[in-house]
Amino acid sequence: MTVALTDKDPHNLSELARVVVLGVRIQRREARGRSTKALENRVDRIREEAQAREDARAAARRKQQGK
């Protein structure tokens, strides 16, 4: 099980590290005048997966509290 950095953050530490590394790569590519779209898409996918996982957890908690 991976743990989020804060209670409000849907990203775990691994995802945060990947997003930071991709951000650095995006900055380097922009500085060289190269396309960053593929890297930006990867960051978006990581964020979407993290949010979907957190939404599923929140729904499970609401369902459990409703019992």
Phi, psi and omega per residue, in radians:
M1 nan 2.360 3.092
T2 -1.802 2.636 -3.045
V3 -1.957 2.434 3.075
A4 -1.275 2.736 3.136
L5 -1.159 -0.745 3.078
T6 -2.326 2.971 3.103
D7 -1.173 -0.471 -3.098
K8 -1.544 -0.163 -3.038
D9 -1.713 2.141 3.127
P10 -1.362 -0.224 -3.072
H11 -1.523 2.438 3.013
N12 -1.555 3.069 -3.053
L13 -1.102 -0.646 3.119
S14 -1.098 -0.787 3.136
E15 -1.136 -0.709 3.107
L16 -1.066 -0.743 3.129
A17 -1.107 -0.749 3.136
R18 -1.113 -0.710 3.137
V19 -1.138 -0.706 3.120
V20 -1.117 -0.798 3.129
V21 -1.084 -0.753 3.108
L22 -1.130 -0.631 3.087
G23 -1.070 -0.707 3.096
V24 -1.122 -0.774 3.131
R25 -1.105 -0.661 3.104
I26 -1.092 -0.778 3.137
Q27 -1.075 -0.740 3.119
R28 -1.084 -0.785 -3.134
R29 -1.133 -0.704 3.105
E30 -1.084 -0.709 -3.139
A31 -1.107 -0.508 3.134
R32 -1.594 -0.024 3.127
G33 1.358 0.414 -3.112
R34 -1.781 2.854 -3.109
S35 -1.219 2.457 3.136
T36 -2.064 0.062 -3.017
K37 -0.997 -0.786 -3.109
A38 -1.101 -0.731 3.124
L39 -1.178 -0.691 3.098
E40 -1.105 -0.656 3.096
N41 -1.109 -0.681 3.104
R42 -1.107 -0.732 3.104
V43 -1.093 -0.771 3.126
D44 -1.055 -0.732 3.124
R45 -1.101 -0.736 3.119
I46 -1.065 -0.804 -3.134
R47 -1.122 -0.732 3.140
E48 -1.125 -0.748 3.126
E49 -1.122 -0.709 3.125
A50 -1.133 -0.740 -3.137
Q51 -1.176 -0.705 3.113
A52 -1.091 -0.728 3.107
R53 -1.098 -0.755 3.140
E54 -1.169 -0.677 3.091
D55 -1.094 -0.689 3.112
A56 -1.146 -0.705 3.098
R57 -1.117 -0.744 -3.136
A58 -1.119 -0.705 3.115
A59 -1.128 -0.702 3.120
A60 -1.132 -0.699 3.102
R61 -1.123 -0.747 3.114
R62 -1.103 -0.713 3.135
K63 -1.122 -0.734 -3.135
Q64 -1.165 -0.667 3.133
Q65 -1.226 -0.460 -3.138
G66 -1.325 -0.209 -3.114
K67 -1.193 nan nan
